[in-house]
Structures are given as C-alpha cells and as structure tokens.
Amino acid sequence: MWYFSWILGVGLACTFAILNAMWFELSEVDEQIREAEDEG
C-alpha cells in the first residue's frame, strides 16, 4: 500500500503548488489595484 501514501503526498504537493501560484497571482493583482488607487 505504499502507492496510496505516495499518490496522496503527490496530490497534496500539487494542491499546495497550485494554491501558492493562485495566491501569488492574486497578490500581484491586488498590488496593481492599490497602485492605481494611489495615483487617482
């Protein structure tokens, strides 16, 4: 049953990577919105 824990770990790692990428993209957009609000 080693494959079960292996696929679970790979799945969690992929989920973490996807969430991290989504957070990074949203923080970039948030920064752009703040800069636009500061300008005008």
PyMOL Python script that loads the backbone (N, CA, C, O; Angstrom):
from pymol import cmd

cmd.read_pdbstr("""\
ATOM      1  N   MET A   1       0.820  -1.213   0.000  1.00  0.00           N
ATOM      2  CA  MET A   1       0.000   0.000   0.000  1.00  0.00           C
ATOM      3  C   MET A   1       0.858   1.268   0.000  1.00  0.00           C
ATOM      4  O   MET A   1       0.343   2.352   0.275  1.00  0.00           O
ATOM      5  N   TRP A   2       2.127   1.156  -0.297  1.00  0.00           N
ATOM      6  CA  TRP A   2       2.986   2.331  -0.333  1.00  0.00           C
ATOM      7  C   TRP A   2       2.512   3.322  -1.388  1.00  0.00           C
ATOM      8  O   TRP A   2       2.685   4.531  -1.233  1.00  0.00           O
ATOM      9  N   TYR A   3       1.915   2.809  -2.457  1.00  0.00           N
ATOM     10  CA  TYR A   3       1.475   3.672  -3.551  1.00  0.00           C
ATOM     11  C   TYR A   3       0.365   4.621  -3.101  1.00  0.00           C
ATOM     12  O   TYR A   3       0.244   5.724  -3.634  1.00  0.00           O
ATOM     13  N   PHE A   4      -0.439   4.207  -2.132  1.00  0.00           N
ATOM     14  CA  PHE A   4      -1.507   5.077  -1.643  1.00  0.00           C
ATOM     15  C   PHE A   4      -0.926   6.307  -0.961  1.00  0.00           C
ATOM     16  O   PHE A   4      -1.351   7.430  -1.234  1.00  0.00           O
ATOM     17  N   SER A   5       0.033   6.102  -0.087  1.00  0.00           N
ATOM     18  CA  SER A   5       0.640   7.251   0.592  1.00  0.00           C
ATOM     19  C   SER A   5       1.451   8.094  -0.390  1.00  0.00           C
ATOM     20  O   SER A   5       1.543   9.312  -0.239  1.00  0.00           O
ATOM     21  N   TRP A   6       2.037   7.443  -1.394  1.00  0.00           N
ATOM     22  CA  TRP A   6       2.823   8.178  -2.383  1.00  0.00           C
ATOM     23  C   TRP A   6       1.922   9.093  -3.205  1.00  0.00           C
ATOM     24  O   TRP A   6       2.235  10.272  -3.375  1.00  0.00           O
ATOM     25  N   ILE A   7       0.803   8.566  -3.720  1.00  0.00           N
ATOM     26  CA  ILE A   7      -0.093   9.370  -4.548  1.00  0.00           C
ATOM     27  C   ILE A   7      -0.773  10.447  -3.708  1.00  0.00           C
ATOM     28  O   ILE A   7      -1.068  11.531  -4.211  1.00  0.00           O
ATOM     29  N   LEU A   8      -1.025  10.155  -2.430  1.00  0.00           N
ATOM     30  CA  LEU A   8      -1.602  11.160  -1.547  1.00  0.00           C
ATOM     31  C   LEU A   8      -0.617  12.312  -1.348  1.00  0.00           C
ATOM     32  O   LEU A   8      -1.010  13.478  -1.376  1.00  0.00           O
ATOM     33  N   GLY A   9       0.646  11.989  -1.149  1.00  0.00           N
ATOM     34  CA  GLY A   9       1.660  13.020  -0.985  1.00  0.00           C
ATOM     35  C   GLY A   9       1.850  13.847  -2.240  1.00  0.00           C
ATOM     36  O   GLY A   9       1.993  15.067  -2.164  1.00  0.00           O
ATOM     37  N   VAL A  10       1.852  13.196  -3.394  1.00  0.00           N
ATOM     38  CA  VAL A  10       1.992  13.918  -4.660  1.00  0.00           C
ATOM     39  C   VAL A  10       0.785  14.826  -4.877  1.00  0.00           C
ATOM     40  O   VAL A  10       0.929  15.965  -5.321  1.00  0.00           O
ATOM     41  N   GLY A  11      -0.395  14.318  -4.564  1.00  0.00           N
ATOM     42  CA  GLY A  11      -1.608  15.129  -4.710  1.00  0.00           C
ATOM     43  C   GLY A  11      -1.586  16.352  -3.804  1.00  0.00           C
ATOM     44  O   GLY A  11      -1.958  17.447  -4.227  1.00  0.00           O
ATOM     45  N   LEU A  12      -1.154  16.172  -2.569  1.00  0.00           N
ATOM     46  CA  LEU A  12      -1.077  17.305  -1.648  1.00  0.00           C
ATOM     47  C   LEU A  12      -0.022  18.315  -2.099  1.00  0.00           C
ATOM     48  O   LEU A  12      -0.224  19.523  -1.977  1.00  0.00           O
ATOM     49  N   ALA A  13       1.092  17.825  -2.614  1.00  0.00           N
ATOM     50  CA  ALA A  13       2.134  18.724  -3.096  1.00  0.00           C
ATOM     51  C   ALA A  13       1.640  19.529  -4.296  1.00  0.00           C
ATOM     52  O   ALA A  13       1.912  20.725  -4.398  1.00  0.00           O
ATOM     53  N   CYS A  14       0.916  18.877  -5.200  1.00  0.00           N
ATOM     54  CA  CYS A  14       0.365  19.589  -6.361  1.00  0.00           C
ATOM     55  C   CYS A  14      -0.679  20.611  -5.930  1.00  0.00           C
ATOM     56  O   CYS A  14      -0.722  21.723  -6.457  1.00  0.00           O
ATOM     57  N   THR A  15      -1.516  20.234  -4.978  1.00  0.00           N
ATOM     58  CA  THR A  15      -2.521  21.166  -4.470  1.00  0.00           C
ATOM     59  C   THR A  15      -1.859  22.380  -3.838  1.00  0.00           C
ATOM     60  O   THR A  15      -2.290  23.511  -4.060  1.00  0.00           O
ATOM     61  N   PHE A  16      -0.817  22.151  -3.056  1.00  0.00           N
ATOM     62  CA  PHE A  16      -0.098  23.254  -2.430  1.00  0.00           C
ATOM     63  C   PHE A  16       0.534  24.156  -3.483  1.00  0.00           C
ATOM     64  O   PHE A  16       0.500  25.379  -3.349  1.00  0.00           O
ATOM     65  N   ALA A  17       1.110  23.568  -4.527  1.00  0.00           N
ATOM     66  CA  ALA A  17       1.745  24.353  -5.585  1.00  0.00           C
ATOM     67  C   ALA A  17       0.718  25.201  -6.331  1.00  0.00           C
ATOM     68  O   ALA A  17       0.982  26.362  -6.646  1.00  0.00           O
ATOM     69  N   ILE A  18      -0.441  24.632  -6.610  1.00  0.00           N
ATOM     70  CA  ILE A  18      -1.487  25.372  -7.320  1.00  0.00           C
ATOM     71  C   ILE A  18      -2.012  26.514  -6.461  1.00  0.00           C
ATOM     72  O   ILE A  18      -2.178  27.631  -6.952  1.00  0.00           O
ATOM     73  N   LEU A  19      -2.275  26.247  -5.185  1.00  0.00           N
ATOM     74  CA  LEU A  19      -2.760  27.304  -4.291  1.00  0.00           C
ATOM     75  C   LEU A  19      -1.723  28.410  -4.124  1.00  0.00           C
ATOM     76  O   LEU A  19      -2.074  29.588  -4.060  1.00  0.00           O
ATOM     77  N   ASN A  20      -0.455  28.037  -4.054  1.00  0.00           N
ATOM     78  CA  ASN A  20       0.612  29.018  -3.928  1.00  0.00           C
ATOM     79  C   ASN A  20       0.666  29.905  -5.172  1.00  0.00           C
ATOM     80  O   ASN A  20       0.831  31.119  -5.054  1.00  0.00           O
ATOM     81  N   ALA A  21       0.529  29.321  -6.352  1.00  0.00           N
ATOM     82  CA  ALA A  21       0.541  30.093  -7.594  1.00  0.00           C
ATOM     83  C   ALA A  21      -0.666  31.025  -7.663  1.00  0.00           C
ATOM     84  O   ALA A  21      -0.545  32.171  -8.095  1.00  0.00           O
ATOM     85  N   MET A  22      -1.837  30.532  -7.235  1.00  0.00           N
ATOM     86  CA  MET A  22      -3.033  31.374  -7.245  1.00  0.00           C
ATOM     87  C   MET A  22      -2.873  32.546  -6.282  1.00  0.00           C
ATOM     88  O   MET A  22      -3.253  33.670  -6.610  1.00  0.00           O
ATOM     89  N   TRP A  23      -2.318  32.297  -5.107  1.00  0.00           N
ATOM     90  CA  TRP A  23      -2.106  33.366  -4.133  1.00  0.00           C
ATOM     91  C   TRP A  23      -1.135  34.407  -4.683  1.00  0.00           C
ATOM     92  O   TRP A  23      -1.342  35.609  -4.513  1.00  0.00           O
ATOM     93  N   PHE A  24      -0.076  33.939  -5.343  1.00  0.00           N
ATOM     94  CA  PHE A  24       0.911  34.855  -5.908  1.00  0.00           C
ATOM     95  C   PHE A  24       0.267  35.738  -6.969  1.00  0.00           C
ATOM     96  O   PHE A  24       0.510  36.945  -6.991  1.00  0.00           O
ATOM     97  N   GLU A  25      -0.545  35.166  -7.844  1.00  0.00           N
ATOM     98  CA  GLU A  25      -1.213  35.947  -8.880  1.00  0.00           C
ATOM     99  C   GLU A  25      -2.171  36.965  -8.258  1.00  0.00           C
ATOM    100  O   GLU A  25      -2.217  38.115  -8.694  1.00  0.00           O
ATOM    101  N   LEU A  26      -2.927  36.555  -7.254  1.00  0.00           N
ATOM    102  CA  LEU A  26      -3.877  37.473  -6.629  1.00  0.00           C
ATOM    103  C   LEU A  26      -3.160  38.604  -5.893  1.00  0.00           C
ATOM    104  O   LEU A  26      -3.647  39.734  -5.881  1.00  0.00           O
ATOM    105  N   SER A  27      -2.025  38.317  -5.288  1.00  0.00           N
ATOM    106  CA  SER A  27      -1.296  39.373  -4.585  1.00  0.00           C
ATOM    107  C   SER A  27      -0.714  40.375  -5.578  1.00  0.00           C
ATOM    108  O   SER A  27      -0.607  41.560  -5.265  1.00  0.00           O
ATOM    109  N   GLU A  28      -0.335  39.913  -6.775  1.00  0.00           N
ATOM    110  CA  GLU A  28       0.147  40.837  -7.808  1.00  0.00           C
ATOM    111  C   GLU A  28      -0.976  41.752  -8.271  1.00  0.00           C
ATOM    112  O   GLU A  28      -0.773  42.958  -8.417  1.00  0.00           O
ATOM    113  N   VAL A  29      -2.160  41.190  -8.504  1.00  0.00           N
ATOM    114  CA  VAL A  29      -3.302  41.984  -8.951  1.00  0.00           C
ATOM    115  C   VAL A  29      -3.687  42.982  -7.872  1.00  0.00           C
ATOM    116  O   VAL A  29      -3.990  44.136  -8.177  1.00  0.00           O
ATOM    117  N   ASP A  30      -3.679  42.555  -6.616  1.00  0.00           N
ATOM    118  CA  ASP A  30      -4.016  43.437  -5.508  1.00  0.00           C
ATOM    119  C   ASP A  30      -3.043  44.612  -5.437  1.00  0.00           C
ATOM    120  O   ASP A  30      -3.444  45.746  -5.174  1.00  0.00           O
ATOM    121  N   GLU A  31      -1.771  44.332  -5.671  1.00  0.00           N
ATOM    122  CA  GLU A  31      -0.762  45.389  -5.648  1.00  0.00           C
ATOM    123  C   GLU A  31      -1.005  46.391  -6.775  1.00  0.00           C
ATOM    124  O   GLU A  31      -0.851  47.595  -6.574  1.00  0.00           O
ATOM    125  N   GLN A  32      -1.380  45.907  -7.951  1.00  0.00           N
ATOM    126  CA  GLN A  32      -1.662  46.795  -9.079  1.00  0.00           C
ATOM    127  C   GLN A  32      -2.885  47.662  -8.788  1.00  0.00           C
ATOM    128  O   GLN A  32      -2.904  48.842  -9.139  1.00  0.00           O
ATOM    129  N   ILE A  33      -3.896  47.091  -8.156  1.00  0.00           N
ATOM    130  CA  ILE A  33      -5.099  47.857  -7.820  1.00  0.00           C
ATOM    131  C   ILE A  33      -4.756  48.955  -6.816  1.00  0.00           C
ATOM    132  O   ILE A  33      -5.228  50.084  -6.947  1.00  0.00           O
ATOM    133  N   ARG A  34      -3.944  48.634  -5.824  1.00  0.00           N
ATOM    134  CA  ARG A  34      -3.546  49.640  -4.834  1.00  0.00           C
ATOM    135  C   ARG A  34      -2.764  50.773  -5.482  1.00  0.00           C
ATOM    136  O   ARG A  34      -2.974  51.940  -5.150  1.00  0.00           O
ATOM    137  N   GLU A  35      -1.868  50.443  -6.401  1.00  0.00           N
ATOM    138  CA  GLU A  35      -1.091  51.478  -7.085  1.00  0.00           C
ATOM    139  C   GLU A  35      -2.006  52.373  -7.912  1.00  0.00           C
ATOM    140  O   GLU A  35      -1.808  53.587  -7.953  1.00  0.00           O
ATOM    141  N   ALA A  36      -3.001  51.792  -8.569  1.00  0.00           N
ATOM    142  CA  ALA A  36      -3.935  52.570  -9.375  1.00  0.00           C
ATOM    143  C   ALA A  36      -4.776  53.490  -8.489  1.00  0.00           C
ATOM    144  O   ALA A  36      -5.064  54.623  -8.874  1.00  0.00           O
ATOM    145  N   GLU A  37      -5.171  53.013  -7.307  1.00  0.00           N
ATOM    146  CA  GLU A  37      -5.955  53.843  -6.400  1.00  0.00           C
ATOM    147  C   GLU A  37      -5.115  54.989  -5.844  1.00  0.00           C
ATOM    148  O   GLU A  37      -5.632  56.085  -5.631  1.00  0.00           O
ATOM    149  N   ASP A  38      -3.842  54.751  -5.608  1.00  0.00           N
ATOM    150  CA  ASP A  38      -2.965  55.796  -5.089  1.00  0.00           C
ATOM    151  C   ASP A  38      -2.745  56.901  -6.119  1.00  0.00           C
ATOM    152  O   ASP A  38      -2.595  58.068  -5.757  1.00  0.00           O
ATOM    153  N   GLU A  39      -2.726  56.535  -7.409  1.00  0.00           N
ATOM    154  CA  GLU A  39      -2.483  57.521  -8.463  1.00  0.00           C
ATOM    155  C   GLU A  39      -3.703  58.400  -8.693  1.00  0.00           C
ATOM    156  O   GLU A  39      -3.558  59.584  -9.000  1.00  0.00           O
ATOM    157  N   GLY A  40      -4.873  57.857  -8.554  1.00  0.00           N
ATOM    158  CA  GLY A  40      -6.019  58.685  -8.882  1.00  0.00           C
ATOM    159  C   GLY A  40      -7.194  58.277  -8.139  1.00  0.00           C
ATOM    160  O   GLY A  40      -8.260  58.872  -8.294  1.00  0.00           O
TER     161      GLY A  40
END
""", "prot")
cmd.dss("prot")
cmd.show_as("cartoon", "prot")
cmd.util.cbc("prot")
cmd.orient("prot")
